[in-house]
Amino acid sequence: MSDPTEAVTASPGATVGPDRAVVWWLALDGLGPSDWPRLRALLSEEERARADRFHFDRDRLVYTAAHALCRGLLSAASGGAPRDWLFSVGAHGKPEVLLPAGAPRLRVNISHTRGFAAAALMVEHDIGIDVEWLDRHPHVDGLAERMFAEQERKQLAVIPEARRTEAFLRFWTLKEAYVKAIGKGLSQPLDAFFFELDRPGIHFADPTADDPAGWHFDQLRPGPEHVLALAIRHPAPARLAVETGPAPLPYLVSLAADFTASDEEEPGRMSRR
């Protein structure tokens, strides 16, 4: 078996390990009709059935993209077949990759929003990712009052109204990435910790709740319409290297080559079985 402390090289040129993380994303407007049946072919039977239950095409397609991206990234890191990955689900819904004893513990997390999907992968350490569509129009003040820490509400209050929604979504993605990394879901109060937009790092209302020094955060704009945040728990964040970028689409669609043609729908259509 592989040493779980060793780095794992992904076939498209990415490397993941205990000190190296990879983030891939897919912008749906960059996908053509012939890409969709191939991405769908990477999903498990259960995921394909769930995709078919979505009422709106946009929801079905972004779900398909996110789960194909997850499975493709895992396969890039290990060489396994995309459909073969199995997952357990924690008490609060966080999926974990099921692996043989002694294999590197691959930690993966996914997120999707209108027109965009992303996946993050590394070895051993907690990782969380969140993406949001910037053209959303949430009730910023009301949501912040109910869910944000006082320090975040004060920062929002002095931001010009024209930029307040984007600032809100920057806070939101950072907070969601942290919650997803720790795997507590809705049981984690969002006002128990806070961020400052002009400097990296997390702060806790209760200093004993968690150690800010044990966390690494990234935030970026992967395109003009989306914001992305990444959270990684790590004993020495200064050692971390994070590779981010668009997923290698030719590699992802090539993974479907081993599946039979019967799995592929007519180009541009998704099955509604």
N, C-alpha and C positions, 0 to 999 in steps of 0.2 A: 504493500500500500504506500501511497505518497505520504511524505512528511507534511502534516498540516501546517507547519510553519514556513514551508517553501512557497515561493511565488508560483502562480499558475499562468502560463502564457496563452493568451487567446489567439486563435488562428488568424484573425484579421489584423493582428499587430498590437493588441492591447494586452496588458499584463495586470493580473490582480494578485494580491497577497495580503498579509497582515498589515503591511505599510503602504499598500497601493490599492486604490479604488478606481473603478471605471464607471462613467456615466454615459449612456447612449440615449439619444432621443430620435424621434420620428415626427416630422411635421407632415400631417396628412395631405396637405396641398401639394406635396412633392411626390405623392404616390400615384401611379397610373392604374387604369382598370385591370391590366394583366397582373399587377402586383398582389391584388387582394386575395385571389384564390390560393396563391402560394403562401402568403402569410397565414391564411386560415388553416392551411395544411399542417402548420407547425403546432397548432393547438391540440390539446387532448380532446377526446370525445366529449367529456363533460363540459369543457370550455366552449366547444363549438355549439353544444346544445344550449348553453347559457347565452351565448352571443345571439342565437336565433330567437331568443325570447324577448330581446329588446324591441320596442315598438318603433323607435326612430332609427333611420339609417345611420345618422351621425353617432349615436350611442353604440350601435352594433359595431361600426367600423373602428371607433377609437378603442373599444374594448378589445377587439381583435388585434389591433396594432400593439397595444400595451402588452398583451399576453404573448404574442409572437416575439416581441422585442425581449421580454423576460427570458423566454425559452431559448431564443437565439443567442443571447448574451451568455447564459449558462453553458450552452453547447460550445460556444467559442472558447470559454475558459477551461473546458474539460474534455471536449471531443465527443461527448455523449450525444445521442439522438434527441432532438428537441421534444418529441412526444413522450420520451421515457422519463422525464423529470416528474417526481412525485413530491407532494408537499403535505406537511402537517399544518394545523391551524391552532394558534395559541388561544388562551382564554379570552383574549380581547380581539381575536380575529386576525392577528398578524401571521402570515404564512412563513413557514420555515422549510428549507429544502431538506428532503430525506436523503441521507447519504450512508454508504457502508461504513462500518467501524474503521477508524484510522484514516479515512479520506479527509482532505481539507474541508473545513466547515465553511461552505459557501453561504454568504449572507446576501440576500437580494431583496430589493424593494422596488415597487413600481408606482407610477402615478399617471393619471391622464385627465385631460380637461378638453374643452372645445378645440378640436383640430390638432391635438398634440398629445404625444405619449412619451414617457421617459422611464428608464430603468437604471438602477445603481447596484453595483456588485463589488464585494470584497471578501476577503477571507477572515473569518473569526469574529470580527468586531460588529457591534450594533450599527446599523445604517438605515437612514430614512430619507426619502425624497418626496418632494411635493411640487407640482406645477399648477399654475393658474393662468387662465385667459384674462388678459388685461382689459378686454372690452366688456367685462362683467360690470353690472351696476348694483352692487350690494348697498344696503342701507348702512353706510360706513359708521356714522355716529352711533346708531342704535346697537349695531353688532359690537363695536368697540366698547361701548358702555357695559354691555352684558358679559363680554368674554375676554377683554384685554386687561392687562395690569394697568394700574394708574400711571406708571412711568411711560407706557406706550400711548395711552390716551393723551397725555400731555404733549408728547412729540407730535401726534397727529393734529392736535388743536392749532399748532403754529404753522402747519404746512398749508400753502395756498390751496384753495378748493380745487383748482384745476389739476393738482397733482396728488390730492388726498387719496383718491381711490387706488392709485398705483402704490402709494406708501402703505395703505391698509393691506393690500395684497402681498406686499413684501413682508410685512409682519406676519401675515397669515401663513405664508409658505414656510417661513422659518419655524413658526410654532408647530405647524403640522408635520414638518420634517422631523422635529425633535420628538413629538408624540409618537410618530410612526416608528422611529428608531427604538424607543424604549418599549414599544409594544403594548401600551396601556390603553390606547383608544380613547373612547369618550370618558373613561374613568379618571383621566388626568385633567384636572382643572387648568384651563388655559391662562387664568390670571395668577397662577402660582409661580410663574417665571416670566421673564421679559427680555426683550432685545433693545438695542440702540442702533438705529439705522446707519449712523455715521461711524460705527466701529464694530468690529466682529465680536462675537462672544455672547454667552447666555448668562443671565443673573437669576437668582432664586430668592423668593420672598422668605423662605425658610432656609438658612445657610446649611442646614444639615440634610436637606432634601436630595442634593446631588452636588457634584464637584464641577464647577465651571471649567476648571483647568483640564478636565478629562474629555473635552468636547471640541470638535472641529466643525465649523460651518462655512459653507460656500453659498453665494447667491449670485446668479447671473441671468442675463437676458439671452436665451438661446435663439430668439427671433424677435421681430418688432411687436408681436402680439402676445408674448408669453413671458412669465417670470418663473424661475426655478430656484429651489433651495435644497441644499443637501446637508444632512447632519450625520456625523460619525463620532461614536464614542471610542476613544483611543487613549492608552496610557501615556503616550508621548506624541501629541498632535503635530509637533514640529517635524517629526519624521515622515509624516504622511505625504504621499504624492497622489494627486487626483487627476485622472485623465478624463476630459469631457469632450463631447463632440457628437455630430450626427452619426447615427448608426450606419454601418456599411450596408446599404440596401442590397447591392448585388450579392453580398455574402448571405444575407438573410433569405433572399428568395432562392438562392442556390441550395439551401438546406432542404427545400421541398423536393429536390430532384429525385430523391430516393423513394418518394411516395408514389403510389399508383395514380394514373390519370383519373381514375374514378373518384379520387378525393377532390379533384379540382372542379369548381363550378364553372359555368360559362363565364368568360372574362367580364369583369365589371359587376358581377352579381354575387350576392351572398345568399346562401340557402336559408329558407324560412321553414325548414322541416319542423 
